[in-house]
Amino acid sequence: MVGQAELMVSTVAVLSDIHGVLPALDAVLAEPDVAAADVVVLCGDLAAGPLPRQTLDRLTALGDRAVWVRGNADRELVTLASGGDTAIPDPIAPWAARQLRPDQVAVLATLPLSVTLDVSGLGEVLFCHATPRDDEEVALVDSPPARWAEVLAGTTAETVVCGHTHMPFVRLADRRRIVNPGSVGMPYGTTGAHWALLGPGVQLRRTAFDPELACQYLTKTSGYPEIGVWAEEFVRNPVSDLEALRVFSPRARGTNAT
């Protein structure tokens, strides 16, 4: 399901920011609670990484269980695959765009900015990549309530699930529950593949996998010229949450900041 509104479901597995790291994705898909979930929501930034084509094939194989949401990197891959330019800082993105088949580019081009589902025990849940109004703006776990009010203006959902910042959290903002499942493929602050299980409550989950074996697999199968450096930085030794917050914080101040 590429975008499905007002669907009543009992359990939802939320996977975000996979970034083409297939070993991490496979570890999460092997989790019993993911296999048993009614729906798997993919909260964007799915393929911009070392195994983009293979990752999208694995996600497509989920069939109608998968609900797809657009991330900024997905949008940028479409632009790059079409011969355009983007400001995406990761040099792997232009390479990843060249690996995609036309049918995969077409799928990414149709993804919605957000999807709303009715989840048992939680009510209306809105899923997006960054915020409901924009696929790349930043709001953080420590952003003040005024910032959350700004980015959620016009949103009526009781629970909002977002990704983008690669750091898992659950917080309240004026009685609204905000959930970030973290990143499957490029976590900040800790190793492992991070995801969330919704219904009837909210659970942040971490799936352990061997980063050394994952790096070896990526090195053998990716074809990206700088895969060794990329895997070292993003899989073997991810940046700390404090460093990520330092980088993201200036972008999270919003228009109401003083």
C-alpha positions in Angstrom: 0.0 0.0 0.0 1.7 3.2 -1.1 -0.3 5.5 1.1 -3.4 4.3 2.9 -5.6 6.6 4.9 -8.0 5.8 7.7 -7.2 2.1 7.8 -8.0 0.4 11.2 -5.1 -1.9 12.3 -4.2 -3.6 15.5 -0.4 -3.6 15.3 2.1 -1.5 13.2 5.8 -2.0 12.9 7.5 1.3 12.0 10.8 1.2 10.1 12.5 4.5 9.2 15.8 5.6 7.7 17.0 2.3 6.4 19.4 4.0 4.0 20.1 1.0 1.9 21.7 -1.0 4.7 20.2 -4.3 3.8 21.8 -6.4 6.6 20.1 -4.1 9.2 16.8 -4.3 7.4 16.9 -8.1 7.2 17.6 -8.3 10.9 14.5 -6.3 11.7 12.3 -8.1 9.2 13.3 -11.4 10.9 11.8 -10.1 14.2 8.7 -12.1 15.1 6.7 -9.0 16.0 7.6 -7.4 12.7 6.5 -10.5 10.8 3.3 -10.6 12.8 2.4 -7.0 12.5 -0.7 -6.1 10.5 1.1 -3.3 8.7 4.7 -2.2 8.2 5.0 1.5 7.8 8.1 2.7 6.1 8.8 6.3 7.2 11.2 7.4 4.5 14.8 7.6 3.5 14.7 4.0 2.4 17.3 3.5 -0.3 20.0 6.3 -0.2 22.8 4.0 0.8 25.1 1.1 -0.2 22.4 -1.4 -1.4 19.6 0.8 -2.8 18.2 -1.5 -5.4 18.3 -4.6 -3.2 16.7 -2.8 -0.3 13.8 -1.6 -2.4 13.3 -5.1 -3.8 13.1 -6.4 -0.2 10.6 -3.8 0.8 8.5 -4.3 -2.3 8.3 -8.0 -1.4 6.3 -7.0 1.7 3.4 -6.4 -0.7 0.2 -4.9 0.7 1.5 -5.1 4.3 3.8 -2.2 3.6 2.7 1.4 3.8 5.3 3.8 2.3 6.0 7.4 3.2 8.4 9.7 1.4 11.6 10.9 3.0 13.8 13.8 1.8 16.4 11.3 0.6 13.8 9.4 -1.5 12.7 12.6 -3.1 16.4 13.5 -3.8 17.1 10.1 -5.3 14.2 10.7 -7.8 15.7 14.1 -8.7 19.2 12.7 -9.1 18.0 9.7 -11.2 16.2 12.2 -13.5 19.4 14.2 -14.1 18.8 16.9 -11.6 20.9 18.3 -8.7 20.3 18.3 -5.0 22.0 19.7 -1.9 22.1 16.3 -0.2 25.5 16.1 1.6 26.1 12.4 1.5 28.2 11.6 -1.6 26.7 8.1 -1.8 23.4 9.5 -2.9 24.3 10.2 -6.6 25.8 6.8 -6.8 22.7 5.2 -5.2 20.4 7.0 -7.7 22.3 5.5 -10.6 21.7 2.0 -9.3 17.9 2.2 -9.2 15.8 0.7 -12.0 13.2 2.9 -13.7 10.4 1.0 -11.9 12.0 1.8 -8.5 12.4 5.4 -9.3 8.7 5.5 -10.3 7.7 4.0 -6.9 9.7 6.6 -5.0 8.3 9.4 -7.1 4.7 8.5 -6.0 5.3 8.3 -2.3 3.0 10.5 -0.1 4.3 13.1 2.4 2.3 11.5 5.2 -0.1 8.7 5.9 -2.8 8.4 8.6 -3.9 5.1 10.1 -6.4 4.3 12.9 -4.3 2.1 15.3 -6.0 0.0 18.0 -5.4 1.6 21.4 -3.9 4.8 20.0 -6.6 6.2 17.7 -5.6 8.4 14.8 -1.8 8.1 14.1 -0.1 10.2 11.5 3.1 8.9 10.0 5.6 11.2 8.3 9.4 11.4 7.7 10.4 14.7 9.2 7.2 16.6 10.1 3.7 16.4 8.7 4.3 19.5 6.5 7.8 19.0 5.3 10.1 16.0 4.6 13.3 17.6 5.8 12.7 20.1 8.6 13.9 19.2 12.1 12.2 18.9 15.5 14.0 17.1 18.3 13.2 15.4 21.5 14.3 18.5 23.4 12.6 21.0 21.1 10.3 23.3 23.1 6.5 22.9 22.9 6.3 26.0 20.8 8.4 24.4 18.1 6.2 21.3 18.1 3.1 23.4 17.9 4.6 25.1 14.9 5.5 21.9 13.0 2.2 20.1 13.9 -0.1 23.1 13.1 -3.2 21.8 11.3 -2.5 18.2 12.4 -5.3 16.5 14.4 -3.8 13.1 15.0 -3.4 12.1 18.6 -0.1 10.5 17.9 2.5 11.6 15.3 5.3 9.3 14.2 8.4 10.8 12.5 11.9 9.8 11.6 14.6 11.8 9.9 16.9 12.5 12.9 17.9 8.9 13.4 17.5 9.1 17.2 14.6 7.2 18.9 12.4 8.9 21.4 8.8 9.2 22.8 7.6 12.5 24.2 4.5 14.5 24.9 3.9 18.0 23.3 0.7 19.6 24.6 -1.0 16.3 25.1 0.1 15.0 21.7 2.3 11.9 21.7 5.4 12.2 19.4 7.3 9.0 18.4 10.5 8.7 16.6 11.5 5.0 16.0 15.1 5.9 15.3 17.0 4.5 12.3 17.2 1.0 11.0 20.3 1.5 9.0 22.1 4.6 10.3 21.5 5.0 14.0 23.0 7.9 15.9 24.1 7.3 19.5 24.2 3.5 19.5 24.6 0.5 17.3 21.7 -1.9 16.3 18.7 -1.4 14.1 16.0 0.7 15.7 12.3 0.6 15.0 9.0 0.9 16.9 5.9 -1.3 17.5 2.6 0.4 17.8 -0.7 -1.0 19.2 -2.1 -0.9 21.7 0.8 1.1 23.2 4.1 2.4 21.9 7.3 0.3 22.2 10.7 1.5 21.0 12.7 -1.6 19.8 16.3 -2.3 19.0 17.4 -5.3 17.0 21.0 -6.3 17.5 23.1 -7.5 14.6 26.8 -8.0 14.1 28.2 -4.7 12.7 31.4 -6.4 11.6 29.6 -9.0 9.6 27.3 -6.3 8.1 30.3 -4.2 7.1 31.9 -7.3 5.5 28.7 -8.0 3.6 28.4 -4.4 2.4 32.0 -4.3 1.3 31.6 -7.5 -0.8 28.2 -6.7 -2.4 27.7 -2.9 -2.6 30.0 -1.7 -5.5 30.1 1.8 -4.0 33.8 2.9 -4.4 34.1 4.3 -0.9 32.1 1.6 0.8 34.8 0.8 3.4 34.8 4.4 4.6 31.0 4.7 4.5 30.5 1.5 6.5 33.1 2.5 9.1 31.3 5.8 9.7 27.7 4.7 9.6 27.6 1.1 10.6 30.7 0.2 12.6 31.1 3.4 14.5 28.0 5.6 14.4 28.2 9.2 15.6 27.1 10.0 19.1 23.6 11.4 19.9 25.3 14.5 21.4 27.1 15.2 18.2 23.9 14.6 16.2 22.0 17.0 18.4 24.7 19.6 18.1 24.4 19.5 14.3 20.6 19.3 14.2 19.8 21.9 16.9 20.4 25.0 14.8 17.9 23.6 12.2 15.3 22.8 14.9 14.8 26.4 16.1 12.1 27.2 13.7 10.4 30.5 12.8 9.3 31.1 16.4 12.8 31.0 17.8 14.3 34.1 19.4 
